[in-house]
């Protein structure tokens, strides 16, 4: 088959990897953290679906890809992300939690946060995105979070994936997504080296 068809499939997989990494970058901002997680997970799964389009272009593709599938299936983190992707797409539930280390937080520490924004009604540490900040009442009576960076001397809180397997459960979600996307990047890179 044509090298153009192979290149087209590989570019599609690389594009999905790039989009998944944009989701990972969004996880750095509390307002975008969950959307970033969901995009990274869904587009991460699309990478392997894209690569499978080589099946109709490369005669011996399955000989190589079956080994890659087995490696990913036996990897606890990669297997978890396939399950998480299915859950994100099919179940209306919160897929995240948070982990934190609060060193100290007392009345005198409020001053370290700077002045509260107009309409602030309460301060929170560690919402479901791992963010901290002020709840601000809007003119219509609803409230929304106004995120701040928690000073390091107070502590830190990060989003995690509480259903992740074993040791991954207590790690920041962003770190797990980065590891997962690195695994997929290796598969894409190997496919390009072998078939392009």
N, C-alpha and C positions, 0 to 999 in steps of 0.2 A: 504494500500500500504506500501511499505518498507520505513523504516527510512532512508536508504541509498539514496533513490530518493529525499526525503525531504531535507536531508543534502546537497545533490548535488545542488539543486536549491538555497538553502539559501547561500551556499558558492559562487555560481555564482553571486548572488545579492551583497554579501559582497565584492567580487572581483571588481565588477563594481563601487561600492562606493569607494573602495581604489583607483582605477584608476581616478575617478572623483576628489578625494582629491589631487592626484598628479597634475592634471590640475590646481586646486586651488593654489597649491604651486608654479607652474610655473608662475602664475599671479604676483608674487613678482618681476620678472625679466622682464624689458621692452621688450627685444628681444623675450621673450616667452609668454608675457602676453595674446595676442590674441589667440594663439594656446592653451594656458592653459584654457582660458575662454571657447573656443569652445569644448575642450575635457571635461571639467567639466560639461558643459550643456548637451552635447550629451550622455556622460556616465551616468550622473544623470538621464536622462530619461530612459536609459536602465535598471536602477535599478528596476523600477516598471514593465517594460516589463519582466524582469527576474522573479520577484516574481509571476507574473501571470502564470508561469509554474507550480505553486503549484495547480492550478485549476484541473489538471489531476491526481494529487496525493492525495490531501486532499478533501474528500467529501463535507465538509461544508466550503470550502475556500471562496466561493463567499459571504457567510453570513458575514464574517469578512472583506473581501477585498472591498466590496461595500461601507461599512462605511468609510474605509480609502480613497477610491477614492473620495467620497463626501467631506471629510475633505480637501483633497488636492485641489479639484476643487474650494472650497469656500475660499481657502487661496489665496489672491491676488498675493503674491510672487510666490507661486508654480505654479499657473495658468499662470503667466507671463513667467516663465521659459519653460513651455511646448510650448507656442507660440514662444518664442525665439529659441528653438531647431528646430521647424519647419521652421522658417525663416532662420536660419543658414544653414540648409540642402537644402533649396529650392530657396533662393533668394540671388543673387549676390549683396550684399550691405554692407556698413559698419555698424555694429551693436553697435558700441561704440562711446563715446564722451569722454570729460574729464571735470573735475571740478578742480578748483584751488583756491589758496589763495596766491597771490603774495604780500608780505609785502612791499618789495622795491627792485628795481633792476635798478642800474645806472652804469655809466662807472667805478666807483671805485669798484663795486662789481665783476667785471670780474676777478680781481686778486684772489678773494676767491674761484674761480673755479679751480685753479691750472693751470699749463701750458696746452695750447691746444695740442692735439695730432698732430703728423705730418700729413700734408695734410688738416688740418681743414680749412674750408671756411666760416663757419657761426656757430653761437650758437643758439639753440632753447630751448624754455621752453614749455613743455606740448604738445607732439605729440599725436596721437590717442591712444597710449598705456598709456598715462600719463607720459611718460618718458621725460627727458631733457638731453641735451648734445650738442655735436658738430657734424656738418655734415662734413664728411671727404671725400675728393676726392681720389678715387682709381686710380691706374695706367692706367686703361682702360678708364678713364674719368667719370665713373659713381660715384655716391656718396652714402654713407651709414651712418647711425647714429652711433655715438660713445657715449653711454650713461654714465652719471655720476650721482651721488647723489647730488641733489640740496641742498645747505646748508639751514638749517632750518631758518636762519635769512633772507634769501631771500624769502622763501615761499615753497609751496608744490603744486603739481599737481597730480591728480590720474585719472585713467580710470573710467568712469561711464557708465551706461546703460540708455541713454536719453529717451528711450521708456518705461522704467519701470513704474509701476503704482504709482501714488500719491507721498507719502513721500519718496519712494525708488529712485525716479528719481535723487535726489541730493546727493545720497550716493555713496561711492566708490563701484565699481563693485565687488571687492574682498569680501567686507563685505556681499553683497547680495548673492553671490555664496556660501559663508560660511553658511549663514542662510538657504539657500535652501538645501544644502547638510546635514545640521543638521536635518532638517525636514525629509529628506529621511532616514537618519540614524536611527531616532526614529521608522519609519515604519519597517525597516529591523530588528531592535532589537526586536520590538514587535512580528514580524512574527517568529523569532527564539524562543522567549520565549513561544509562543503559539503552534507552530507546531513541534519543534525539539524534 
